[in-house]
Amino acid sequence: MKIALGQLESGAGIQANLAAIDRFAAEAAGDGAALVAFPEYATYEKKKVDATFPAVAEPLGGPVCRELAAIARRRRIALVAGVVETSEEPGRAYNTLVAFGPDGGRLASYRKIHLFDAQGLGESEFIKPGGSLEPVVFEHGGVRFGLMTCYDLRFPELARSLADAGAQVLLVCSSWVPGEHKTEQWLALNAARAIENSVYVAGVCQAPPVSVGRSVLVNPMGVVEADLGLSAGVRPVEVSLETVDRVRESFPMFRQRRL
């Protein structure tokens, strides 16, 4: 299957962000991709999560998600993107990934469970962690995709639970905060999650300056097959279930593990 990595440079202009998503989705579909993945906070982003995030939050049936569904339907492509979802708690929203099929129907949604309270930042001040710890996996085109968001990448047990649930490709939708050695860590962690679970990892990131960029596709052997660098853009990439099966047969870790 061909999928696409959509590296955005999202800002506080929701309509401008949606226009960029539509443009990149059209380009991905034109290149034959069956699915395009966009970063965390794809529809609303700032350098720091603040009180404006819950202020702009919407339910998943609201205008932003209706437009994402319309883009997927118009471009005839599955689409994954990060949105700010209303929660039941005043002053805090959910950091949510939504997946829509080419018919505009919702395939899955995932509320981020590991919030970025690190590097002097406090995402949890304005964002509520998802209450469910169940791995979120959906199928499209015969491929099973697992959903993770940014800081989740540092928690290998979540990636393993997605692989246990059948995921063959992990979509890690992120806005990886810049800092000392952060790009090196981003690349290393994407590769580690791919190797230890014998899966493809599509790490899709916001572009600088808000994030580090470097959206990547890592194959199950840990080889980076695509790297988008620092600029906004979209790139089609191939994922092969035969490769996943071959690597899992060569390294039968799921049968051999003791813990």
Salt bridges, closest charged atoms under 4 A:
ASP22 OD1 - ARG74 NH2 3.35
ASP22 OD1 - ARG75 NE 2.90
GLU40 OE2 - LYS112 NZ 2.99
ASP50 OD2 - LYS46 NZ 2.71
GLU67 OE2 - ARG74 NH2 3.45
GLU85 OE2 - ARG111 NH2 2.72
GLU88 OE2 - LYS128 NZ 3.94
GLU89 OE2 - ARG92 NE 3.02
GLU89 OE1 - LYS128 NZ 3.27
GLU123 OE1 - LYS112 NZ 2.92
GLU139 OE1 - ARG144 NH1 3.72
ASP152 OD1 - HIS114 ND1 2.69
ASP164 OD1 - ARG257 NH2 2.99
GLU180 OE2 - HIS181 NE2 3.45
GLU196 OE2 - ARG193 NE 2.39
ASP227 OD2 - ARG214 NH2 2.73
